[in-house]
Amino acid sequence: AALDGWDDTRLARWCERLQRWAGQTGQIVLLLCHGEVATLAPRLLPLNRACAGVAQLHPHRGALQLLLHYWSNSHGVVAQRSFGVVQEGSGLRHVAEADTADEAASLASGSDRDVFLAQADVLEGAPPLSAAWRLYDGWAGLLPAALQAREATVVLAINENAQVDALARLLHRLRRERGTALKLV
């Protein structure tokens, strides 16, 4: 309830401070919210640089569902996945669904094939098109994330013809270092 009263700027500052503290002390922070917090998840999604992940556990068609908006770690990014779960004793257990072998392998490998890493300029001020979109200010902000991606779509922009050579070098570096699975737009 306290976070609901905060504006987006204050929430972003709090997440960044919490992330810094966790990194400095070698801690992992998991924030659990109780009750109706449906408005909090969309506010956390744009803070993907300060939050390692956002997920929601909620009732769905008479069962529990864990909706993973995104989760990132040193192995990659997983985004837009849902899992059926059941309560067993004091814990939760994943319920195997009729997932295809490709989806299960993709999830296990930390695939980021459905993630879009883009310069904010390409959307011309529009918000991210979905939870799978990560927006960055300029090439300098985008490059570190792109150099960690495996199969993501990277969307770049130029503002003037003088940037074409620099863009070509950047694209060449991304292709050389990250391989052909990375999609460059």
ROKOLMAR-378790 format. One record per residue: x, y, z of N, C-alpha, C, O, CB in turn. Coordinates in pm, whole numbers, padded with zeros to 5 digits, always signed. Atoms other than C-alpha are relative to their C-alpha. Glycine has a CB too. Layout:
N
XYZXYZXYZXYZXYZ...
***
This chain:
185
+00082-00119+00000+00000+00000+00000+00087+00126+00000+00051+00227-00059-00094-00001+00121-00090-00117-00005+00292+00236+00071+00050+00034-00139+00061+00152-00173+00118-00026+00095-00053-00026+00134+00427+00196-00282-00106+00059-00092-00073+00134-00184+00054-00128-00061+00107-00056+00083+00088+00280-00433-00006+00151+00012-00043+00219-00084-00134-00060+00040+00004-00144-00020+00114+00629-00286+00119+00074-00059+00120+00197-00061-00008+00030+00144-00120-00062+00055+00453+00692-00448-00018+00030-00148-00080-00047-00220+00123-00090+00020+00000-00027+00143+00490+00863-00784+00111-00083-00065+00194-00141+00004+00020+00152-00029-00095+00084+00073+00698+00691-01055+00145+00038+00026+00232-00049+00030-00028+00006-00147-00137-00046-00025+01007+00904-00988+00050-00052+00134+00163-00101+00145+00007+00153-00004-00041+00048-00133+01015+00816-00619+00018-00152+00000+00111-00203+00062-00104+00040+00105-00011+00145+00010+00956+00448-00698+00131-00039-00070+00199-00132-00026-00120-00059-00076-00125+00028+00073+01246+00452-00948+00121+00024+00089+00213-00058+00092+00009+00086-00126-00113-00030-00091+01482+00617-00697+00013-00107+00108+00124-00150+00139-00018+00139+00065-00002+00102-00104+01386+00366-00429+00055-00132-00054+00138-00196+00011-00142-00021+00057-00049+00124+00061+01445+00068-00663+00150+00008-00028+00223-00088-00004-00076-00029-00131-00142-00017+00028+01783+00207-00769+00084-00006+00128+00189-00069+00129+00025+00132-00073-00073+00004-00129+01893+00262-00406+00002-00143+00056+00104-00189+00107-00066+00096+00103+00009+00137-00048+01774-00086-00312+00094-00092-00078+00159-00179-00021-00144-00051-00009-00090+00080+00083+01963-00238-00605+00146+00026+00035+00226-00067+00045-00024+00031-00149-00138-00034-00039+02283-00050-00512+00037-00066+00132+00144-00126+00145+00017+00153+00010-00026+00060-00131+02256-00165-00152+00018-00151-00013+00112-00208+00044-00114+00031+00098-00008+00145+00016+02195-00527-00254+00132-00040-00067+00196-00137-00026-00120-00053-00084-00126+00030+00067+02494-00521-00490+00120+00019+00090+00213-00061+00088+00015+00087-00122-00112-00029-00089+02726-00368-00231+00010-00101+00114+00120-00130+00160-00014+00139+00057-00001+00091-00115+02626-00611+00043-00011-00147-00040-00012-00235+00046-00112+00035+00094+00009+00138+00047+02598-00923-00175-00132-00065+00035-00138-00186+00057+00113-00080+00057+00131+00050-00037+02229-00961-00097-00090-00010-00123-00064+00050-00227-00064+00092+00105+00106+00008+00100+01929-01056-00307-00127+00048+00069-00159+00004+00180-00016-00147-00058+00123-00053-00058+01608-00865-00244-00118-00051-00081-00122-00037-00203+00002+00156+00004+00124+00044+00062+01271-01018-00318-00112+00075+00068-00133+00062+00189-00019-00156+00012+00110-00080-00053+00977-00785-00272-00130-00075-00027-00166-00101-00142-00002+00143-00063+00129+00069+00011+00649-00961-00204-00109+00097+00040-00102+00158+00146-00004-00128+00089+00112-00088-00030+00329-00763-00218-00124-00086+00020-00142-00187-00049-00023+00105-00114+00119+00076-00032+00004-00886-00073-00124+00080-00040-00126+00203-00027-00003-00036+00151+00126-00067+00031-00346-00807-00190-00006+00046-00144+00061-00009-00232-00021+00117+00093+00021-00053+00135-00452-00607-00492+00113+00095-00039+00110+00213-00005-00136+00072-00008-00113-00083+00042-00128-00481-00644+00014-00002-00152+00124+00012-00205+00131-00049+00066-00002+00011+00146-00223-00511-01010+00059+00124-00065+00112+00116-00176-00139-00023-00053-00054-00122+00061-00117-00150-01070+00150+00014+00022+00213+00097-00043-00071+00121+00056-00143-00013-00029+00234-00200-00929+00087-00062-00109+00188-00003-00147+00032-00064+00133-00082+00067+00101+00368-00446-01190+00024+00087-00123+00140+00098-00166-00066-00131-00041-00027-00084+00117+00319-00212-01490+00092+00118+00033+00165+00166-00054-00130+00052-00056-00088-00111-00039+00496+00064-01295+00144-00047+00018+00237+00032+00002-00050+00066+00130-00135+00054-00018+00794-00165-01225+00065-00042-00131+00188-00044-00141-00004-00118+00095-00055+00049+00127+00835-00288-01584+00101+00095-00063+00205+00047-00110-00112-00025-00096-00100-00089+00060+01012+00027-01712+00127+00013+00084+00225+00072+00038-00061+00137-00022-00116-00011-00089+01254-00001-01418+00089-00123-00009+00152-00162+00089-00045+00022+00144-00072+00126+00014+01419-00313-01560+00149+00010+00027+00213-00092+00053-00021-00054-00138-00141-00013-00035+01767-00170-01501+00020-00001+00150+00130-00030+00198+00058+00128-00059-00010-00003-00146+01693-00139-01130-00066-00122+00065-00049-00145+00185-00063+00127+00054+00067+00120-00051+01485-00458-01090+00042-00119-00085+00034-00113-00208-00156+00017+00000-00040+00119+00075+01611-00803-01187-00120-00073-00058-00105-00153-00151+00080-00094+00089+00116+00067+00053+01258-00917-01245-00129+00049+00061-00130+00115+00165+00012-00147+00020+00134-00033-00048+00886-00867-01203-00088-00120-00031-00093-00168-00145-00055+00133-00066+00091+00112+00018+00636-01147-01150-00123+00023+00086-00119+00098+00184+00068-00136+00037+00125-00009-00076+00280-01179-01025-00055-00140+00020-00055-00222-00073-00103+00090-00073+00069+00125-00030+00109-01472-00856-00147+00036+00021-00180+00116+00108+00061-00072+00126+00141-00036-00010-00266-01460-00905-00088-00117-00041-00043-00208-00110-00031+00123-00088+00093+00105+00042-00575-01678-00944-00031+00013-00148-00047+00123-00200-00130+00006+00083+00029+00000+00143-00643-01779-01303-00076-00127-00033-00023-00238-00019+00132+00011-00084+00084+00113+00039-00928-02004-01419-00007-00108+00108+00004-00227+00079+00051-00061-00129+00015+00093-00110-00967-02163-01079+00129-00058+00055+00125-00143+00144-00086-00111-00043-00130+00049-00048-00595-02225-01026+00090+00121+00024+00052+00235-00002+00065-00099-00102-00099-00106-00018-00288-02024-00934+00090+00007-00122+00126-00096-00179+00084-00021+00127-00090-00019+00112-00071-01877-01206+00110+00097+00041+00084+00201+00102-00076+00053-00126-00112-00090-00019+00275-01726-01179+00029+00062-00136+00072-00006-00228+00127-00075+00059-00024-00072+00124+00304-01463-01450+00136+00069+00013+00151+00163+00092-00114+00104-00031-00135-00056-00002+00671-01384-01511+00009+00105-00111+00014+00070-00229+00109-00112-00019-00011-00106+00098+00692-01046-01682+00140-00001-00061+00156+00002-00183-00031+00138+00063-00138+00020+00045+01072-01073-01702+00086-00036+00120+00054-00003+00234+00056+00127-00072-00099+00030-00101+01367-01207-01509+00134-00001-00072+00150-00066-00175-00029-00138+00073-00132-00004+00062+01728-01130-01589+00106-00035+00103+00096+00001+00220+00027+00140-00062-00115+00032-00082+02051-01267-01451+00119-00021-00093+00111+00010-00212-00026-00127+00088-00120+00015+00082+02399-01354-01575-00017-00102-00113+00066-00107-00203+00117-00042+00088+00024+00100+00103+02252-01635-01787-00089+00050-00112-00107-00020-00212-00060-00123+00061+00085-00055+00104+02021-01413-01989-00130+00056+00056-00140+00086+00175-00031-00106-00103+00128-00059-00036+01666-01284-01984-00111-00095-00041-00110-00151-00150-00018+00139-00067+00121+00075+00031+01339-01470-01967-00115+00099+00015-00121+00172+00114-00019-00128+00095+00109-00097-00007+01026-01271-02041-00130-00062-00048-00132-00156-00128+00033+00124-00083+00136+00034+00040+00652-01313-02079-00025-00151+00000-00052-00212-00103-00029+00056-00138+00030+00142-00018+00608-01662-01945-00100-00013+00114-00102+00070+00205+00130-00083+00029+00089+00026-00111+00337-01803-01724+00012-00147+00037+00037-00233-00047-00147+00037-00036-00014+00134-00053+00344-02110-01505-00120-00029+00089-00161+00056+00169+00134-00017+00079+00102+00043-00093+00068-02300-01336+00069-00047+00127+00172-00114+00120-00089-00112-00062-00057+00043-00128+00138-02357-00967-00113-00047+00090-00227-00003+00078+00081+00115+00068+00095+00046-00101-00037-02540-00686+00066+00014+00136+00188+00005+00150-00043-00148-00026-00050-00011-00136-00004-02493-00315+00014-00139+00059-00080-00218+00056-00093+00088+00088-00025+00127-00067+00154-02789-00137+00059+00031+00136+00172+00079+00146+00095-00092-00084-00047-00031-00135+00184-02754+00237+00020+00150+00012-00072+00228-00010+00131-00075+00032-00028-00143-00014+00353-02421+00300+00073+00057-00121+00124+00169-00115+00084+00025+00125-00071-00048+00118+00502-02391-00049-00084-00011-00126-00202-00047-00122+00128-00077-00018+00063+00009+00132+00418-02378-00416+00081-00095-00087+00203-00103-00075-00011+00140-00066-00066+00092+00093+00496-02636-00684-00048+00030-00141-00167+00054-00164-00028-00148+00037+00032-00021+00141+00510-02586-01060-00082-00117-00052-00050-00233-00025+00130+00019-00084+00083+00103+00062+00242-02775-01249+00041-00008-00146+00026+00089-00221-00153+00032+00014-00043+00016+00140+00378-02913-01575-00122+00007-00090-00221-00064-00071+00075-00134-00020+00109-00013+00097+00158-02807-01861+00044-00060-00131+00155-00113-00142-00040+00149-00018-00031+00057+00131+00149-02918-02221+00088+00096-00079+00053+00135-00191-00130-00032-00077-00094-00087+00071+00444-02698-02313+00069-00081-00109+00091-00201-00094+00105+00063+00097-00075+00068+00103+00622-02780-02632+00143-00016+00045+00188+00056+00135-00007+00077-00133-00140+00023-00036+00977-02910-02610+00082+00126-00027+00173+00157+00050+00058-00119-00078-00074-00123+00032+01103-02590-02778-00018+00105+00109+00080+00168+00149-00046+00057-00135+00025-00100-00104+00938-02366-02518+00072-00037+00129+00131+00049+00194-00149+00014+00025-00066+00043-00123+01071-02574-02229+00151+00017-00012+00216+00062+00083-00035-00147+00031-00144-00016+00019+01423-02576-02375+00038+00147-00001+00141+00186+00054+00045-00067-00131-00026-00144+00004+01403-02205-02441+00000+00060+00139+00087+00141+00172-00104+00070-00087+00008-00053-00135+01300-02132-02085+00119-00047+00083+00178+00032+00157-00131-00044+00067-00113+00054-00077+01568-02359-01938+00130+00068-00038+00218+00085+00047+00012-00150-00020-00126-00061+00045+01839-02192-02146+00003+00151+00026+00104+00215+00000+00021-00027-00147+00003-00143-00024+01729-01842-02046-00013+00079-00129+00045+00187-00142+00125+00043+00075+00014-00064+00129+01628-01750-02400-00061+00139+00012-00152+00163+00092-00084-00085-00092+00054-00136+00003+01565-01384-02471-00053+00032-00140-00057+00149-00179+00107+00102+00043+00040-00020+00140+01432-01433-02824-00123+00089-00015-00143+00147-00122-00028-00132-00064+00119-00084+00009+01108-01247-02745+00020+00138+00062-00077+00212+00081-00116-00069+00067-00032-00129-00062+01284-00945-02589+00044+00099-00108+00115+00062-00202+00110-00017+00108-00038-00108+00091+01323-00614-02774+00081+00102+00077+00030+00163+00171-00125+00065-00066-00087-00102-00058+01615-00390-02679+00004+00114-00099+00051+00096-00212+00145-00056+00032+00015-00108+00097+01557-00052-02836+00040+00135+00058+00029+00159+00178-00142+00007-00051-00020-00140-00038+01664+00308-02828-00137+00062+00019-00229+00036-00059+00085+00077-00107+00128-00065-00026+01385+00517-02682-00043+00084-00119-00163+00100-00144+00009+00087+00127+00031-00085+00116+01407+00741-02992-00083-00071-00106-00161-00006-00176+00127+00051-00063+00071+00069+00107+01269+00469-03219-00151-00002+00022-00227-00015-00074+00051-00142-00013+00144-00003-00028+00931+00484-03045-00054+00142+00007-00173+00163+00034-00029-00072+00131+00040-00141+00007+00922+00864-03070-00087+00044+00118-00190+00108+00100-00074+00025-00128+00071-00044-00119+00808+00915-02712-00111-00092+00048-00166-00071+00156-00056+00132-00023+00104+00095-00042+00560+00628-02701+00055-00090+00110+00176-00112+00116-00051-00084-00122-00047+00092-00104+00576+00393-02402+00039-00134-00065+00007-00157-00181-00109-00022+00110-00035+00132+00055+00718+00040-02448-00125-00070-00053-00232-00060+00007+00068-00088+00108+00115+00062+00065+00491-00161-02678-00055-00118+00078-00173-00153+00063+00037-00044-00138+00045+00110-00087+00475-00451-02431+00106-00016+00109+00206+00055+00112-00021-00134-00081-00095+00026-00108+00652-00589-02126+00132-00052-00054+00233-00050+00017-00058-00100+00099-00122+00055+00059+00908-00744-02362+00094+00108-00052+00208+00078-00089-00036-00095-00112-00083-00109+00052+01041-00403-02470+00079+00066+00111+00024+00102+00215-00087+00105-00071-00090-00072-00093+01341-00249-02289+00054+00120-00076+00117+00104-00181+00118-00093+00053-00041-00122+00069+01411+00112-02384+00123+00059+00066+00136+00059+00188-00115+00102-00002-00125-00058-00046+01751+00281-02357+00021+00135-00068-00023+00158-00180+00120-00096-00029-00034-00131+00055+01875+00635-02408+00129-00013-00080+00236-00030-00022+00014+00107+00112-00118+00000+00087+02112+00630-02705+00072-00133-00006+00037-00230+00062+00095+00105+00045-00078+00121+00020+02366+00373-02816+00076-00039+00126+00090-00157+00155+00096+00018-00116-00079+00028-00119+02570+00406-02497-00081-00078+00104-00027-00166+00171+00052+00130+00062+00084+00073-00094+02278+00286-02286-00041-00137-00052-00054-00232+00026-00124+00080+00031+00046+00123+00062+02172+00015-02530+00110-00104-00015+00085-00224+00000-00060+00030-00134-00109+00093+00033+02512-00138-02608+00029-00103+00109+00040-00221+00076+00125+00079-00027-00028+00104-00101+02581-00308-02270-00106-00110+00003-00072-00228+00015+00011+00063+00137+00107+00100+00001+02242-00481-02279+00008-00086-00125-00009-00208-00118-00138+00068+00010-00010+00075+00126+02285-00581-02644+00117-00097+00001+00109-00204-00058+00013+00096-00118-00118+00087-00007+02628-00727-02569-00021-00118+00095+00060-00211+00097+00122+00080+00044+00034+00112-00087+02465-00955-02309-00109-00088-00061-00133-00199-00014-00046+00052+00136+00114+00071+00059+02176-01064-02533+00046-00119-00083+00160-00123-00131-00083+00095-00088-00029+00119+00082+02162-01397-02713-00081+00000-00129-00027-00010-00239-00028-00127+00080+00089+00010+00115+01859-01396-02940-00098+00117-00009-00193+00112-00087-00077-00130+00007+00092-00113-00006+01692-01063-02866-00001+00077-00133+00085+00056-00219+00038+00095+00115+00005-00093+00112+01588-00806-03125+00053+00134+00050+00003+00188+00149-00146+00014-00058-00062-00128-00038+01804-00492-03104-00040+00103-00105-00012+00085-00223+00156-00013+00011+00050-00102+00091+01649-00180-03257+00078+00129+00024+00073+00185+00134-00153+00023+00019-00084-00119-00009+01883+00115-03327-00052+00109-00092-00125+00082-00188+00146-00033-00032+00043-00113+00082+01828+00460-03472+00117+00094-00023+00212+00099+00056-00118+00075+00067-00095-00109+00024+02032+00737-03628-00079+00127-00022-00194+00124-00068+00093-00031-00122+00066-00129+00017+01950+01106-03634+00053+00078-00118-00009+00174-00164+00016+00081+00125-00059-00071+00112+02179+01214-03913+00092-00093-00078+00139-00194-00024+00077+00125+00049-00081+00084+00087+02377+01069-04202+00142-00019+00051+00206-00120+00020+00005+00058-00138-00136+00010-00052+02706+01135-04022+00016-00118+00096+00128-00158+00125+00038+00130+00070-00006+00113-00094+02619+00849-03784+00005-00136-00069+00019-00238-00001-00119+00005+00092+00008+00128+00071+02606+00582-04056+00125-00084+00023+00114-00204+00050-00021+00024-00149-00123+00077-00019+02973+00479-04025+00009-00057+00141+00044-00173+00160+00122+00087-00029-00003+00046-00139+02953+00458-03646-00102-00112+00022-00075-00209+00094-00027+00117+00097+00102+00103-00011+02632+00256-03675+00049-00130-00063+00028-00238-00008-00131+00046-00065-00053+00119+00068+02797+00016-03921+00101-00072+00089+00099-00195+00098+00065+00039-00134-00098+00061-00089+03085-00041-03677-00069-00067+00120-00030-00176+00162+00102+00105+00050+00075+00055-00113+02840-00096-03391-00070-00130-00039-00064-00229+00034-00102+00102+00053+00070+00120+00047+02634-00346-03592+00099-00114-00024+00071-00230+00009-00078+00030-00128-00103+00101+00025+02951-00529-03700+00049-00061+00132+00066-00182+00142+00119+00061-00078-00045+00049-00130+03067-00553-03338-00104-00092+00063-00070-00200+00113+00030+00119+00095+00106+00083-00057+02730-00687-03221-00009-00135-00071-00022-00239-00007-00134+00073-00008+00008+00125+00076+02720-00945-03500+00120-00090+00031+00105-00211+00049-00008+00029-00151-00123+00076-00025+03081-01052-03438+00000-00060+00141+00037-00176+00160+00124+00089-00019-00007+00044-00138+03046-01077-03059-00119-00083+00046-00105-00168+00134+00015+00118+00089+00120+00067-00048+02688-01203-03022-00056-00103-00098-00145-00180-00062-00106+00101+00030+00041+00103+00095+02642-01413-03337-00123+00033-00080-00178+00143-00071-00024-00126+00073+00108-00022+00097+02369-01453-03593-00139-00014+00059-00237+00022-00006+00014-00096-00113+00133+00013-00061+02086-01532-03351-00056+00135+00046-00177+00151+00059+00006-00096+00120+00043-00134-00039+02076-01168-03243-00060+00069-00122+00001+00069-00229+00119+00084+00059+00067-00066+00112+01831-00975-03462+00028+00149+00009-00001+00212+00110-00154-00029+00002-00039-00140+00003+01953-00629-03562-00091+00077-00094-00104+00043-00212+00148+00016-00042+00093-00081+00079+01705-00365-03682+00048+00142+00005-00014+00230-00054-00146-00011+00051
***
